[in-house]
Amino acid sequence: MNDSKISVRYAKALFQTAVQKGSTEAVKSDMDSLLACINSVPEFKLLLDSPILSGDAKMTAFGDMFKSKVDPLTMEFFKLLVQNKRENYLKMICLNYGGYYNSHNNIKKVSITTAVAPPASLSASIEEMVLKANPGCKVQLSTETDESIIGGIIIGIDDKRYDASVKTQLSVFKDKLINNK
């Protein structure tokens, strides 16, 4: 079974259990915190990935770090991951849980990437377009500046991406020139 299937199945099971227990918000908060910890604390990532540490040692460390800070369902879920030797999939499980949470709560994740900081009016108009196309949804908007795209804009909505950057247009133009020789 590939990594994505494993993480998707575990995330889906966790989300369904959280829905049944009415703790989707608490577990979402825990997943966000765990994801931030994985991304910012290299030692925590090493703990999860270490084949040398026993499951008991990992559970003890996880309990010491998070027991009073996370929902009991999250603790039980981590225990299950350790028992099944799947703790190294936690990062992808956190990401997939977020996807299920957003889908269930009709939240659209929108990202805007430009070469320079976009004006507030651009963000507002993109948010308005998303709301118009998806009535009743909530928009989670993020902006990023990436000088390497030279100009233009890249808009991501959930798992779809519209790339109107100058960098991509130049690349397409270059490919057409090379292939038409």
C-alpha positions as CSV (number, residue, x, y, z in Angstrom):
1,M,0.0,0.0,0.0
2,N,1.4,3.4,-0.9
3,D,1.9,6.3,1.5
4,S,-1.0,8.3,0.3
5,K,-3.5,5.5,0.7
6,I,-2.3,4.8,4.2
7,S,-2.5,8.4,5.3
8,V,-5.9,8.9,3.6
9,R,-7.4,5.9,5.3
10,Y,-6.2,6.8,8.7
11,A,-7.2,10.4,8.3
12,K,-10.7,9.4,7.1
13,A,-11.1,7.0,10.0
14,L,-10.0,9.7,12.5
15,F,-12.3,12.2,11.0
16,Q,-15.3,9.9,11.0
17,T,-14.6,9.0,14.6
18,A,-14.3,12.7,15.5
19,V,-17.6,13.4,13.8
20,Q,-19.3,10.6,15.9
21,K,-17.8,11.9,19.1
22,G,-18.4,15.6,18.3
23,S,-14.8,16.6,18.5
24,T,-13.9,17.6,15.0
25,E,-12.9,21.1,16.0
26,A,-10.6,19.9,18.9
27,V,-9.0,17.2,16.7
28,K,-8.5,19.7,13.9
29,S,-6.8,22.0,16.3
30,D,-4.6,19.1,17.4
31,M,-3.7,18.1,13.8
32,D,-2.8,21.7,13.1
33,S,-0.5,21.8,16.2
34,L,1.1,18.5,15.4
35,L,1.7,19.5,11.8
36,A,3.3,22.8,13.0
37,C,5.4,20.8,15.4
38,I,6.5,18.3,12.7
39,N,7.4,21.2,10.4
40,S,9.3,23.3,12.9
41,V,10.9,20.8,15.4
42,P,13.3,18.5,13.6
43,E,13.7,16.4,16.8
44,F,10.0,15.6,16.8
45,K,10.2,14.4,13.1
46,L,13.2,12.3,14.1
47,L,11.1,10.8,16.9
48,L,8.3,9.8,14.6
49,D,10.7,8.4,11.9
50,S,13.1,6.6,14.2
51,P,13.2,2.8,13.7
52,I,15.4,2.5,16.7
53,L,13.0,3.9,19.3
54,S,10.4,1.4,20.6
55,G,6.7,2.1,20.4
56,D,6.6,2.5,24.2
57,A,9.4,5.1,24.1
58,K,7.5,7.0,21.4
59,M,4.2,6.9,23.3
60,T,6.0,8.1,26.5
61,A,7.6,11.0,24.6
62,F,4.4,11.9,22.8
63,G,2.5,11.7,26.1
64,D,5.0,13.9,27.9
65,M,4.8,16.5,25.2
66,F,1.1,16.5,24.4
67,K,-1.1,14.6,26.9
68,S,-2.6,17.6,28.6
69,K,-2.7,19.6,25.4
70,V,-4.6,17.4,23.0
71,D,-8.0,15.8,22.9
72,P,-8.2,12.3,24.3
73,L,-9.2,11.0,20.8
74,T,-5.9,12.4,19.4
75,M,-4.0,10.6,22.1
76,E,-5.8,7.3,21.4
77,F,-5.2,7.8,17.7
78,F,-1.5,8.3,18.2
79,K,-1.4,5.2,20.3
80,L,-3.1,3.3,17.4
81,L,-0.5,4.7,15.0
82,V,2.3,3.5,17.2
83,Q,0.8,0.1,17.7
84,N,0.4,-0.3,13.9
85,K,3.9,1.2,13.3
86,R,2.4,4.1,11.2
87,E,3.5,7.1,13.2
88,N,5.9,8.1,10.4
89,Y,2.7,8.9,8.4
90,L,1.5,11.5,10.9
91,K,2.4,14.5,8.7
92,M,0.3,13.3,5.8
93,I,-2.5,12.2,8.1
94,C,-2.6,15.7,9.5
95,L,-2.8,17.2,6.1
96,N,-5.5,14.8,4.9
97,Y,-7.5,15.3,8.1
98,G,-7.5,19.0,7.2
99,G,-8.9,18.2,3.8
100,Y,-11.7,16.1,5.3
101,Y,-12.5,18.9,7.8
102,N,-12.5,21.6,5.1
103,S,-14.8,19.5,2.9
104,H,-17.2,18.7,5.7
105,N,-17.4,22.4,6.7
106,N,-17.5,23.7,3.2
107,I,-14.3,25.6,3.5
108,K,-12.4,26.5,0.3
109,K,-8.6,27.0,0.7
110,V,-7.5,29.7,-1.7
111,S,-3.9,30.7,-2.2
112,I,-2.7,33.6,-4.2
113,T,1.0,33.8,-5.4
114,T,2.3,37.0,-7.0
115,A,5.8,38.4,-7.7
116,V,5.0,41.4,-5.5
117,A,2.6,41.9,-2.7
118,P,-0.9,41.9,-4.1
119,P,-3.2,44.8,-3.4
120,A,-6.1,44.1,-1.0
121,S,-8.6,44.7,-3.8
122,L,-7.2,41.7,-5.7
123,S,-7.5,39.4,-2.7
124,A,-11.1,40.7,-2.1
125,S,-12.1,40.2,-5.7
126,I,-10.7,36.6,-5.9
127,E,-12.5,35.8,-2.6
128,E,-15.7,37.3,-4.0
129,M,-15.4,35.1,-7.2
130,V,-14.9,32.0,-5.1
131,L,-17.9,32.8,-3.0
132,K,-20.0,33.5,-6.1
133,A,-19.0,30.1,-7.6
134,N,-19.5,28.3,-4.4
135,P,-22.5,29.8,-2.5
136,G,-22.5,29.2,1.2
137,C,-18.8,28.3,1.4
138,K,-16.2,29.8,3.7
139,V,-13.0,31.0,2.1
140,Q,-9.6,30.5,3.8
141,L,-7.3,32.9,1.9
142,S,-3.6,33.0,2.0
143,T,-1.2,35.1,-0.1
144,E,2.4,34.5,-0.9
145,T,5.1,36.5,-2.7
146,D,7.5,34.7,-5.0
147,E,9.8,36.8,-7.2
148,S,10.7,33.8,-9.3
149,I,7.4,33.9,-11.1
150,I,8.5,37.3,-12.5
151,G,4.9,38.6,-12.8
152,G,1.3,37.5,-13.2
153,I,-0.5,35.4,-10.7
154,I,-1.0,31.8,-9.5
155,I,-4.3,31.0,-7.9
156,G,-4.9,27.8,-6.0
157,I,-8.4,26.7,-5.0
158,D,-8.3,23.5,-3.0
159,D,-6.5,21.1,-5.3
160,K,-6.9,23.1,-8.5
161,R,-4.3,25.5,-9.8
162,Y,-4.6,28.4,-12.3
163,D,-1.1,29.5,-13.3
164,A,-1.0,32.8,-15.2
165,S,2.6,33.7,-14.2
166,V,5.0,35.2,-16.6
167,K,7.5,32.4,-15.8
168,T,5.0,29.7,-16.9
169,Q,4.0,31.7,-20.0
170,L,7.7,32.1,-21.0
171,S,8.3,28.4,-20.5
172,V,5.3,27.5,-22.7
173,F,6.5,29.9,-25.3
174,K,10.0,28.5,-25.2
175,D,8.7,24.9,-25.5
176,K,6.6,25.9,-28.6
177,L,9.6,27.5,-30.2
178,I,11.8,24.5,-29.6
179,N,9.2,22.0,-30.8
180,N,8.4,23.9,-34.0
181,K,11.9,23.8,-35.3
